[in-house]
């Protein structure tokens, strides 16, 4: 079938099949307002957190994060491949599936045939384990590893003899050498004088399955001290080692129930953990933990435990995992780390100490922030100010890689807190004398001031009394000091505590009251856990933008061409306003630095200007006043755009409250985020029209989910 025919069929399928009916066949749903609610089928829960939105055509679980449409539900709930899910739904809707083209039908038949070949090979290895040639393999499993017959059967363990017996067996079944080679079962030398041979020889065999339980690859382990210890199947049409996790099909259900997932290093570790009652263990497939595997683990558990040997390779593996996961972090999703003592792997530790001792270790895991701190401070020289500065700069540059702005801000706060505690560095303690206002910077004749302010400045209410004429009032949220505070107690001065512990720590923005704020429902032991949408600064921002949808309608409802043509101008306009706000209230620079610099800024001049503002703010021995900061910027090359920054003069005239500016900045940043998402959705949709693939379809669904969640949060009325 042509790609456009398939896309039209999918659109019609979604229109004719009720998602509530599809989900309702597996989940007992109850009507709640405009949505349906029930217990999630993807994890064990007692209180319903699973919702179905009929009008929008998607389901969402607020407990485990499961999200998708009718097609994805059929795939995930029933373990069906993409085409099979379509066929089932088409039958339910009374629709005729578009005829597969000869090419598509051939590819589908070949794929099914490949699964059947792998099943045949697995059955052969299982049988060989109990043959005379497999006696050494059976002895290894039962005597050295202590595996029972039930465990051998559960994991379908086998043995590959050393006599090309697999190739001969498959040929007898009518299987071509080309298919064997394509699946990594045999090796065909480039030297034509050498004969093909079995890829796995004289190794105990561990089959690897996909989420549906189908055999897709094998791992072979030697029984002696020979390298390589493990030999894994190469990538094939049905296997990609970066995307799959060993034992996920068996561990997934147990992990949902226990709300835990262990990621260990090897196959035998997984099997050992299962034997001792930890049936929620998985392992990467011969590689370091990949981004795709982390995402797959998060679909099962938001904070999986990475269980590693306590030796040097285990520590290095943890550091590699930190590098991989940092850009992926999001609210509530992270990694926990468990290092086993005495350089033992899980199998060795369990045999020596048993279930209870390992369970006790699992209650003492380390959050990701601890490993990041350890990576750049352990055994590092901090004897001079320059070396301390290097450590701080390196840590903050790593934090800047975090994609989620809220999580990134919490990590930055935590790192700075630890820096202050470790290096005895403290924020400014003394109040700052006011700086006389400097003369207004001249505006060049070529610079034209607009006759009327832009629309987005109309949202800023005028205060009854301009803030520069009133004394700071700590009990007034708009006048509350944000960073360089002096409460009279050294331990509470400034934005960070004098201890690296998060206990009792409240971010400075909590001084801004928010009606209807709900308390944290999850542990706040790590920055990831503290950045749920309904907690801390994140709650403030979401609450401030709950009435945003009407204000953003121009950016969402616009035609794609209009979005593309206006994107650069809109982003520049928004950044100019944020820069002007930061020059009026310099503390806003520190609050929004990471969000602004991590966004897609196209205007290099404006970006350099904001970066220079941030540098001046950080480097000052005392917090700079607004006029002082502007004077310093005017003397730097990056300050050239100041001459045309008419927004600055406009804000000076209006003298808005700082909290009003915060609300407007949050709106503008959200506008840019939504605009970027719409552009990416458009690009993926265009890709789907040209070449419909399951991967592109799922990526489009994920982007739409993110956009819809943002809009839903922005449109939610205040309590």
N, C-alpha and C positions, 0 to 999 in steps of 0.2 A: 504494500500500500504506500502511496505517496505520503510525505510528511504532513502536507497541508490537509489531506484527507483524514489522517489520524487525528490531527489537532481539531478539526471540525467535529469528528466523531466524539472526542473527549468533551468538547464544549456542550454538545447535545446530551451526552450522558449525564453530565453534571446538572443540566437543566431539567432532565426528566426523572432522575432518581433522587429521592429524598434522602439526605444524609442522616436525618433522624431515624428513618426506617432502617437504613443499613446498620447504623450503630446500635439501634434498638434491638436488633436481632441478637446481639451479644451482651448488651448492657441495659439494665432496667433504668429507663429515663423518666424523670418527673419534670413537668413544665414549670419553670420559674421565670416569670416575666416573659421576655422575648426569647429566652433560651431554654434549653433542656439541661438537666443536671443528673448525674449519677456517679456510681463508683467507677474509678478508672480501671479499665481492663488490662493496663500495662504495668501496674504496680499494686501492691496490697495496701488498702486503706479502709478505714472505718467511717471517716467523714467524707462525703462527696466533694471532690474537687475537680471533677471531669465535666466539662460543659460542651454542648453542641449548639452552634448557631445556625439555624436553618436558613435565614436570609442571606448570610455570608457564605454558607456552604463549607464550614470548617469546624473541626473539633479542637479542643484545647484542654490540657490538664495542668492545673496550677500546682499540682504536687510534684510530678516528674517531668513536666515540660513537653510531653507528647503533643504533637500538633500536626494537622494535615487535613486533606479533603477525603472524599469517599474512596478514591483510588488508593491513597496511602493507607487508609484504615484497613482496607481489604488486604493489602500487602503485609502490613505489620501485624494485624490481629490474627490472620489466617496463614501467615508464612507463605504467601503466594508471590511468584515473580510478576513483573509488570504486565506482561501480555495476558497471563492467566487471570489476574485481577480484573483486567478490562473485559475479558470473555465472560467472567462470572457476572459482572455488573450489567453487561449487555444483555445477557440472558434474563436477568431480573427485570430489566426495563423493556424487554421485548424488542430490542434493537438488533439489527444484523451487523456483525462486525465487518468492517471493510476487508475485502479480500487481501490477503497477504500477497505481495509480489513474489515472483519466483525466487528472487534473491532473498527477501525477508523470510520466506518459508524454508529455504535451504539453511539459512543461518539459525533459525529456531530449531529445526530438526537436528542440526549439527550440535547445538548447545545441549539439547536433551541427550544426544548420543554420548557426548563427552562425560556427562554425569554418570551415565550407565557404565562407561569404561572404568571410571574411577571406583565405582561400587564393585565392579568385578575384580579390580586390583586389590581393593581392601579385603574382600573375602578370601582372595588367594593368600595374602600375608597372614591373615588370621589362621588359616588352615596350616600354613607352613610352620607356625609357632609350635604346633603340637606334633609335628613330624620329627623324625630323627635329626634332620639337618637343623631344626630349630631348637634343639635341646639346650644349646648354650644361651639362646635368647630367653627361653622359658626360665632357666636357672637364674639369669640376671634379674628378671622381673620378680620372681617369687622369693628367692633367697637374699639377694643383695638389696632389693627395694622393698621386700616384704608385702607384695601385692597379692591380694586374694583372687580366686577365680572370678568372683563377682566384679571386681575392679577391672580385670582383664577384659571381661565381656562388656562392661559399661563403656569403656573407652576404646573398645575394638582394637586392642594392641596386637601386633603381629611381628613377623620376622621375614627379612629379605635374604634368601640364600645367596651363595656366591657362585652360581652356575648359570646365570641368564635364564633361570627357570620362569620368571615372570613373562619375558618376551615370548618364550615358547608357548606358555599358557594362553596369552592373549591372541597369538597367531592362530592357535587351535580354535579360538572363539570367533575367528573371522575378522579380527581387528587389524587394521592396516598399520604398518610401521610409522606412517606419517602422523596418524592420530596419537600413537604412543609417544612420539617425539614432541608433538605439540603440547601434550599434557605433562611432559617432564618425566615420563616413566622409563624411557630408554635414552641413550646418548648415541648419536651417529657421528663418528669422527669425520673431520674434514678430509683426512687422508683416506682415500677410497680403498687403499690396500688393507685397512683395518676394518674389522667387522663391527656392526652395532652391538651394544651391550646394555644390560640393565643399568639404570642410573643409580639405584640403591642396591648395594651388595654387602652381605654379612653385617647387617645392622638390624637392631630392633626398630620396629616401625610404629609410628604414632599418626593416625589419620587426623587431618584437619578438616573441619566442617564449616559451612557458612551458617547464617542465622536460622536457616530453615532445616539444618541438620544434614544437608547433602555433602558428600565427600568432595572436596575441591583441591586438596593437596596432601602431601605427606611430609613428616619430619622423621629422619632416620638418625639413630644414635649408635655410636660405636660402643662396644663393651669393654675395650681396652683403652689404654692411654695413647690414642692415635688422633692426629689432627686431620681434618676438622672433627671435633667431637660430634657436632650436629651437622647434618646435611639436609637442606630443605628444598622442596620443589621450587623450580624457577617460576616466574610470573607466566601465567597461561591465560587463554581466553576466559577462564572461569575463576582464576585466582590472582589476586594482587596482595602481596604480603604487607603493603603499607596500609591497606584498608581493613584487614581482617584481624580478629583477635581469637586466639586458640580457646576453645571451650565456651565461647559466648552463648552458643545455643543451649547448653545445659545450665550455665551459670545465671542466665538472664532472669529466669523465673524466681530462683532463690534470692538473687540480688534485690529484685523488687520487694520481696517479702521482708528481707532482713534490712533493707535500706543500706546495704554495704556492697562494695565491690573491691576485691583485691587484685592488683596487677603485679604479677611477679615475673621473674626473668625467663623461666624455662617450662617446658612441658611437664617434666617430672615434678617440679614444684607445685604445679596446678593439681596434678594427680594426688600428690601427698596431702595437700590441703583438703582436698575433697574427702580423702580417707579419714581424716581427723575431724570431720564435721564442718569444714569451711567450704561449702559447695558453691561459693560465689567468687571463685578465683578464675582469672584469665591470664593470658601471656601474649606479648608481641611475638611475631614469627621470625625469629632470627635477626631482628634489627632493633636499633634503639626505638623507643616509643615515638611514633609519628603523630603529626597533627590529626590525620584521619582516624587513627586509633583512639586518640584522646576524645575526639568528637563522638565516636562510637560508644566509648565508655560513659560519657556524659548522658547519653540517651537512657542509660540504665541507672546511673547513680551520679548525683551532682558533684560529689567529692570522693572519688575513688582513692584507695590507699595504695600507693606505690611501694611495694615490699621489696627491699633490696638487701643484698649481702652487705655486711658491715665493713668489708675490705675496701681497698682503694678502687678497684673497678666498680663496685657498687656505688661509691660516692661519686665517681665520674659519671655514672649513668644518671644519678639524681641531678647533677648539674646540667647534663644534656637535656633532661626532661624540663628543667626550669626554663632553658632557652626556648624550647619548643612551645611551652604552654603560655608563657608570658603574653604574647600578642593575642592569645585566644581568650584570656580571662574575661569573665562577665559576672554580673551580680549573681552570687550564690553558687557559682561553678568554679572549682579549683582542683588541686591535688593535695592529698595528705601524704606524708612520707614516714616509712617505718624502716629503720636500720636494725638488722639482727646482730646480736653480739657475737664475739669470738669468731668473726669471719665465717659464720655458718649460713647455709642456704635454708629455706623453709623446711625442706625434707629432713636435713640433718637436725635442725632445731626441734622439730616435732618428734622425731625419734628419740631425742635425748631428754626433752622436757615435757612433752605431751600437750594436749588441747588447752588446758586451763592456763598454763604459762604463756602460750602464744596469745590467747584471748586477752590476758593482762597486758601484753605488749601492745596490742591493737588499741588499747585505751590510752596509750601514751604516744600517739603519733605527733609528728611535727608539721605545722602548716607551711605552706609554700613560702611565706614571708621569712620564716626562720632559715630556710635553705638558701634563699636569695641573699640574706644577710651573711650567712656563713660563707657563701661562695666568694664574696668580695672583701671580707674582713678577716677570716680565719688565716692565720700565719702571714698576715700582711703587715708591713712596717708602717706604723703611724707615729713615728717619733718626732716628726717635724710638722709644722702647719701646712707645708706644701703637700706632704704625703697624706695628711688628713683630708685636705681639700680634694686630692685626687680620688680618694676612696669615696667621698661624698658625691663628687661629680660622676664617677662611674656608676654608683648605685642609682642615682637619679636619672642617668641616661638609660639604664636598663628599665626603670619604671616607666619612662616615656614610651617604651615599646608597647605597653598595654593598650589595647584598642578601645576598651570601654572607659569612657571619661570618668564615670563615677568611681569605678574600681581604681583607676589610675590615681585619682585624687586621694583616696584613702591610703594607697600604698605610699604615695609621696609623703603624706602626713606621718605615717608610721616610720618610714625610713628617717625622716628628719628628727622625729622624736628619739629614735635610737642613736642617731648621730650626736644629738645634744647630750644624751646620757653617757655615751661611751667616751666622748672626747671632751666632756665638761664644757661644751659649747652651750651658751644660753642666749636667748633672745635679748633685745634691748630692755633694760629695766627702768630707765629714768624717763620721766615725761619730757617731751620735746617742747622747747619754747617756740611760739609761733613765729614764722618767718614773714616779714613785711611783704605785702604783695608787690610783685615786680611790675614794671610798666608793661602794658599790653604789647605783644609783638606786632610790629607793623605788617599790614597786609599789602603785598605788592600790587601795583596798579593793574597788572594783568589778571589778578585773581578776582573773580566775580562772585559776590555773595548772592545766593538765591533770595528772591523777594519773599518767598514763603518757605517755612520749614517743611521737610519731608513728612509724609503721612505717619511714619513710625514714631516721630517725635510728639505727635498729638496725644499719644497714650500716657505721656508723663505728666502727672498733675503738678500744678504749682503749689508749693508749700505756703502756709500762712505767713511764715517768717523765714527769710532766706537763712540757710544753715550757717553761712559764714558770720552772721550776726548773733547767733545764739551759742551759749556755752555748751560743750558736750554734756549730755545727760545720759548716764549709763542705763537708766531705766527706760529710755526711749529707743526702740529698736533701730530707728534710722540713724541715731547718733551713737550707737554702741560702738566702741573701738573694736576693730576687727583683728588686728594682728599685734600691734605694739602696745598692748594693754599693760597696766600696772595695777593689780588688785590689792597691793599692799603685802602680799605673801609671795616670797621668791619662788616657792614651789608651784604657784599657780600663775605666775607671770608669763605673758606671751602666749602663743598659740599652742605650745606643746608642753607636756609634763616633763619633769626632770628625771623620769624613769623610762626605760624601754618597754615596760609593761603597759598594756592597753587598759588595765584595770582602772576604772574610774575616769577614763579619758572621755571628754566630750569635745567634739570639734567646735571651733569658734563660731560657726554659723548657727549652732543651736541656740544662740542668743536671740535669734529672730523667731518670734512666736508663730506657731502655725496651728490654727484651729483644726480639730479633727484628726490630729496626728495620731497614728496608731503605734503602739510600742513594738519593738523588735520581737519577732516570734521565733527567730533562730539565734544560734550562738553567735556572739560577736568576737570570737577569738582570733579572727583573721580579717584583713581588709576585704576579702571576697565576701565573707558572711555579713559584713557591716554595710554592704552596698545594695541590699534589696531595695526595690522601688519604693517601699512603704516605710523606710527608715532613714534617719540621719539627713544629710544634705540631699540625698536622692529624693526623699519624701518632700522636702521643701521645694525642689525644682519641679517635680511632677505636680504638686499642688498648685504652684504658681502658674502652671501652664494648662490647668484643666479647662479654662475658657478659651483656649488658643485656637480651636478648630475654625471658628469663623474668621479669625484674623489671618489664618494661613490658607484660606480657601483659594486665594488667587494663585498660590504656588502649587496646590494639589490638583485643581481642576483645569489648569492650563494645558493647552495642547503640547505634545512632546517637543514639537519644533520650537514653540515659544519658550519652554523650559530650557532647552539647549541654548537658544540665542541669548536669553537673559541671565543665565547662570553666573557668568563672570561678573556682570554688573551688579547683580543682587549680592553676591558674596563680598565684592569690594565695598558696596554700600554698608553692609552689615559690619564689616571689619572697621570701617572708618568710624562708625558710631561707637563700637567697643573701645577703640583707641581713645576717642574723645572722652568717653566715660572714665577710662583709666587715668587720663590726665587731669580730670576734675577730682576724682577720688582714687589716689594711687593704690590703695589697698585692694582695689578691684583687679589690678594687674596680677597680684599674687594669686588671687582666687581663681582667675580664669586663664592663667598662662598656659597650663598644660592643654586645656580644651582648645584654645585658639591655635596654638602652634602645632597641634596634632591634626587639625582640620585641613581640608583641601584648600589652601590659600594659593590663588593664581597670581596675585599682584605681588611681585617680589619686593617692591618698594615699601608697601604697607607691612608686609611680613617682617622685613628688616627693621622697620620703625618700631613695631611692637616688641620684637626681640631685644632691641636696644633699650626700650623702656623697662623690660623685665630685668636686664642686666644691671641697669642703674639702680633699680629698686633693691635687688639682692645685695649689691656691692656696697650700698650705703651703710655707714656705721650707725646712723640713726635714720629712721624712716623719713624720706624726703617729703616735703610739702608739695602741693600741686604746682605752684609757681616755680619753686626751686627745680623740680623735675623738668618742667618745660624749658627753663633756661639751660639746663645741662644738655637736653636733647638738641636744642637749637645750635649748639656748638659742635655737634657730631654730624658726620656725613649722612648717617641714617635719618637725621631729623629733617631732611629737605622737604618731605611731604607736609610738614607742619604748616608751611606758608599757605597751602590750599585747603587746610583742614577746617572748613567753615563750620563743621559740626561742633568743634570745640567752642567757638564763640557763641554758638546757639545754646549749648548747654550751660555756659557761664551765665548767659542772660536769664535762662529759665530756672537755674539753681535747683534742680530736682533733688528729692531725697534719694539717698543711696540705695534704699530698698526698692524704690521704683526703678532705678537703673538696673538693679539685679534682675528684676522681673523682665525687663525689656531685653536684656542681654540673653537671658535664658530663652526667650522667644526667638531671637535672631539665630542663636546657635541651633535651636531645634528646626527652624526654617531651613538652614543649610543642610542639616542632617536629612530631612525629608526630601529636599531637592536632590541630594546625592542618591538617595534610595530610589526615587522615581526614575532618575537617569539610568541607574543600573538595572532596574526592572525593565525599562524600555529596551536596553541593549540585550538582555537575556531573552526577552520576548521576540526580538528580531532574530536572534540565534535559533530559537525554537521554530520559527517559521521556515528558516532555511534548512535546518537539520534537527528534527525532533529526537532528542535523546532523554533517557530517564534521568541522567545526571543534571541536564539543564532544566528539566521539569522540576526536580526537587530543589534546585538552587532558586528558581523563580518562586516556588512556594515559600521557601525560607525568607526571601527578601520581602515578599508580600506580608508574611507573618510579622516580621519586624516592623514594617510600616504600619500595619493595622494596630499593633500593640501600642506604638507611639501615639497614633491618633486617638485610640480608645482612652489612653491615660490622659491625653490633653483635653478630650471632650468630656471627661467624667466630671460631674458637678461637685462642688465642694460640699462637705458635710455641714 
